[in-house]
Amino acid sequence: MKRINYIFIIAIILLGACKKDPSEGIQSHERAIEAVTLGEGLVQVGPAVVDRANSKVTVRVLMQNGTTFENVKANIQTSYKSSVAPESGSPIDFAAHDNQATYTVTAETGEKRDWTVELVPFTEPLLGTFNVQSLVVYGGTGPEYGGGGVVKMTDKPWAWPAVGGPEAEQDNTLTFVYTGVTADGNTTGTVTNNAGADGKYADFKYILNPPTDVNNFYRTIPKGEGTWIHDYNANKVIFKSADGTTTTATFVSPGTTTDLGNGKSRTVTDNSFMFTLNGTDDWNNIYSDYDKFVKHPRVYWIDVKKQ
């Protein structure tokens, strides 16, 4: 009986070994570029965008002093069992053809497809020095009942300390310096918040009744030096202070209008760092400055102008 079982098992193994590979003799027709990364000397911002329908790949390149497209070594990842010409990593003069180059991908079957790889110059809008212009808050409980308002902080001087309130920030400068790119292709750097001629930073303390420290809402850009990451996928700038505190802003372009709902909006004249705040409703203090600044601030803008 045991011998019969052994023979049966061996027969199954032999039958499996003789079974034909269903992919045997089938060649791949794939002739696509799947990814492009740039070699040394160029800083790529974000992953390459592959447009299969139009056989085109675009790659954003951070423009810095000395950046040229004359000797670009692009690493080309192609589909399974295909090849590419010019060879991946070989130097190509993109500048001679409007920042573009043509690569031909050949499938295992011998079929060919031409692809255009385009380098798109990218300038990091944060780099440089900005003058702080104003600090503006949209806040309030029950905006659908008229409880919300957009208020420039310095338009309410009685709500803040006579010295060292929000006005102390309005001679500050913010200087952004590039230091690198993350693995996700987001730019990073340092930010220096200079206290300006008065040598002071705002101490955000609401002095009316009840007096309240609101630095947790409004100290969004670190005093002195901090770091930043520009997340292009989320369109966010993430600030980090020396103590590890992080805040997140949207970098708003000149002329941008933000719809705040309930018939309210705000248009930025130059640039602005716009922060979403998380206050809580206080129906007992609706329509008050205390409600807008302390209890339920909703959006906070630091308006800046580039030097």
C-alpha positions in Angstrom: 0.0 0.0 0.0 2.8 2.4 0.9 4.5 1.6 -2.4 1.3 2.6 -4.4 1.2 5.9 -2.5 4.9 6.6 -3.3 4.2 5.8 -7.0 1.2 8.1 -7.0 3.2 11.0 -5.5 6.0 10.6 -7.9 3.6 10.6 -10.8 2.1 13.9 -9.7 5.5 15.5 -9.4 6.5 14.3 -12.9 3.2 15.6 -14.4 3.8 19.0 -12.7 7.4 19.1 -14.1 6.2 18.4 -17.6 3.5 21.1 -17.5 4.2 23.8 -20.0 4.9 27.4 -18.9 1.9 29.4 -20.3 4.2 32.4 -20.9 6.8 30.4 -22.8 7.4 31.8 -26.3 5.4 34.9 -25.6 7.4 38.2 -26.0 6.6 41.5 -24.4 5.3 44.3 -26.6 5.8 46.9 -23.8 7.9 49.9 -24.8 7.3 52.5 -22.2 9.3 54.8 -20.0 8.1 54.3 -16.5 10.3 56.7 -14.5 13.1 59.2 -15.0 15.5 60.4 -12.3 18.3 62.9 -12.9 22.0 62.3 -12.2 24.4 64.4 -10.2 24.5 68.2 -10.9 20.8 68.7 -11.1 18.2 68.9 -8.4 14.9 67.2 -9.3 11.8 68.5 -7.7 9.2 65.7 -7.2 8.8 62.5 -9.3 8.8 62.7 -13.1 5.3 62.9 -14.6 4.8 60.2 -17.2 2.1 60.8 -19.8 1.7 57.4 -21.5 -0.9 58.6 -23.9 1.4 61.2 -25.4 4.7 59.4 -24.9 6.0 62.3 -22.9 7.8 62.6 -19.5 8.3 65.9 -17.7 10.8 66.5 -14.9 10.9 69.6 -12.8 14.5 70.9 -12.1 15.3 73.4 -9.4 17.2 76.3 -10.9 20.2 77.5 -9.0 23.4 79.4 -9.8 25.3 77.4 -12.4 22.3 75.1 -13.4 22.5 74.2 -17.1 20.9 71.5 -19.3 23.9 71.0 -21.6 25.2 67.7 -20.1 22.3 66.0 -18.4 22.6 62.4 -17.3 19.0 61.1 -17.1 18.4 57.6 -15.6 15.6 56.0 -17.7 13.6 53.2 -16.2 11.7 51.3 -19.0 9.1 48.5 -19.1 9.9 44.8 -18.7 12.5 43.4 -21.1 12.8 46.6 -23.1 15.8 48.7 -24.0 16.3 52.4 -24.5 18.5 54.6 -26.7 20.3 56.8 -26.0 21.5 54.6 -23.1 20.2 55.4 -19.7 22.6 57.6 -17.8 24.5 58.8 -20.9 25.1 62.6 -21.2 22.6 64.5 -23.4 22.5 68.1 -24.4 18.9 69.0 -23.6 19.6 72.8 -24.0 20.2 72.3 -27.7 16.5 71.3 -28.2 14.4 73.5 -26.0 15.2 71.5 -22.9 13.9 68.3 -24.5 15.4 65.0 -25.7 14.0 62.0 -27.6 14.5 58.5 -26.3 13.6 55.4 -28.3 12.3 52.4 -26.3 12.5 49.0 -28.0 10.2 46.2 -26.8 11.3 42.6 -26.6 9.5 42.0 -29.9 11.6 44.7 -31.6 8.7 47.2 -31.8 9.9 50.8 -31.1 8.3 53.9 -29.5 9.8 57.4 -29.3 9.4 59.3 -26.1 10.0 63.0 -25.3 11.7 63.8 -22.0 11.3 67.5 -21.1 13.2 69.3 -18.3 11.0 72.0 -16.8 12.9 74.8 -15.0 11.5 75.3 -11.5 12.2 78.3 -9.3 11.5 77.8 -5.5 9.2 80.8 -4.7 10.2 80.8 -1.1 13.9 81.6 -1.6 15.0 85.1 -0.7 14.0 87.7 1.9 10.4 88.9 2.6 9.3 91.9 4.6 6.4 91.2 7.0 3.5 93.6 6.1 0.6 92.7 8.4 -1.0 90.0 10.5 -4.7 89.3 9.8 -7.2 86.9 11.4 -10.5 85.6 10.3 -12.4 84.3 13.3 -15.6 84.2 15.3 -18.4 81.9 16.5 -21.4 81.5 14.2 -20.2 83.2 11.0 -23.6 82.2 9.4 -25.2 84.6 12.0 -22.7 87.4 11.4 -20.3 86.3 14.1 -17.3 85.9 11.8 -15.0 88.8 10.8 -11.6 89.5 9.1 -9.5 91.7 11.3 -6.0 93.1 11.0 -4.5 92.6 14.4 -3.0 96.1 14.7 -6.4 97.6 14.0 -7.3 96.5 17.5 -4.4 97.9 19.6 -6.4 97.9 22.8 -6.5 94.1 22.7 -2.7 93.7 22.9 0.2 94.9 25.0 1.2 98.6 24.3 4.7 97.4 23.6 5.5 94.0 22.0 2.1 93.3 20.6 1.5 92.3 17.0 3.0 95.6 15.7 6.4 94.3 16.8 6.3 91.8 13.9 5.7 94.3 11.2 9.4 95.3 10.8 10.5 91.7 10.8 12.1 90.0 7.8 11.9 86.3 6.8 14.9 84.9 4.9 14.5 81.5 3.2 17.6 79.6 2.1 17.6 76.3 0.2 19.5 73.3 1.7 18.3 70.2 -0.1 15.5 68.0 -1.4 13.7 65.2 0.4 13.4 61.6 -0.9 9.8 62.7 -2.0 11.2 65.5 -4.1 10.2 68.4 -1.7 12.6 71.3 -1.2 13.9 72.0 2.3 15.9 74.8 3.9 16.3 77.3 6.7 14.2 80.3 7.6 15.6 83.2 9.6 13.0 85.4 11.3 14.9 88.6 12.0 13.3 90.9 14.6 13.9 94.0 12.6 15.0 97.5 13.8 13.1 97.3 17.1 14.7 94.1 18.0 11.4 92.7 19.2 9.1 89.7 18.4 5.5 89.9 19.2 4.3 88.4 22.5 0.8 87.4 21.6 -1.1 88.0 24.8 -4.7 89.2 24.7 -4.9 91.7 27.6 -8.7 92.3 27.8 -10.9 90.3 30.1 -10.0 87.5 30.5 -6.3 88.0 29.7 -5.1 85.0 27.6 -1.8 83.9 26.2 -2.5 83.0 22.5 1.1 82.4 21.3 -0.1 78.9 20.6 -2.2 80.2 17.8 0.0 83.0 16.4 3.6 82.1 16.9 3.6 80.1 13.7 6.9 81.1 12.2 9.8 80.4 14.6 11.7 83.3 16.2 15.3 83.4 15.0 16.1 80.4 12.9 14.0 77.4 12.0 13.6 75.0 9.1 11.0 74.5 6.3 9.8 71.9 3.9 7.8 72.8 0.8 5.4 70.0 0.1 4.4 70.4 -3.5 1.8 67.6 -3.6 -0.2 69.2 -0.7 0.8 72.8 -1.6 2.0 73.3 2.0 5.0 74.8 3.8 5.9 73.1 7.0 7.9 75.2 9.6 9.8 73.6 12.4 11.3 75.5 15.3 14.4 74.6 17.3 12.2 72.9 20.0 10.6 70.6 17.4 7.3 72.5 17.2 5.8 72.3 13.7 3.2 74.5 11.9 1.8 74.2 8.4 0.9 77.0 6.0 -0.2 77.6 2.5 2.0 80.0 0.6 -0.5 82.3 -1.1 0.4 84.0 -4.4 -0.3 87.7 -5.1 -3.9 88.4 -6.0 -5.3 85.2 -4.6 -8.8 85.4 -3.2 -9.8 82.9 -0.4 -13.5 82.2 -0.1 -14.2 82.1 3.6 -17.9 81.2 3.3 -21.0 83.1 4.4 -20.3 85.9 1.9 -16.8 86.6 3.2 -13.5 86.4 1.4 -10.0 87.9 1.5 -7.7 88.8 -1.4 -3.9 88.9 -0.8 -2.0 91.8 -2.3 1.5 90.4 -2.4 2.3 87.0 -0.8 1.1 85.5 2.4 1.6 82.5 4.7 -2.0 81.3 5.5 -2.5 79.1 8.5 -5.7 77.2 9.4 -6.4 77.6 13.2 -8.6 75.4 15.4 -10.5 77.5 17.8 -13.8 76.5 19.5 -17.2 78.1 19.5 -18.1 80.5 22.3 -21.7 81.6 21.9 -21.5 83.6 25.1 -19.0 85.9 23.6 -20.2 86.0 20.0 -19.3 89.2 18.0 -16.5 90.1 20.4 -12.8 90.6 19.8 -12.2 87.9 22.5 -14.2 85.5 20.4 -12.4 86.3 17.1 -8.8 86.4 18.5 -8.9 84.0 21.5 -11.8 81.5 21.3 -12.5 80.8 17.7 -9.8 82.1 15.4 -10.2 80.2 12.1 -7.6 81.5 9.6 -4.4 83.5 10.2 -2.4 85.3 7.5 1.1 86.6 7.7 1.3 89.0 4.7 4.7 89.4 3.3 6.4 91.2 0.3 9.5 90.0 -1.3 12.5 92.4 -1.4 
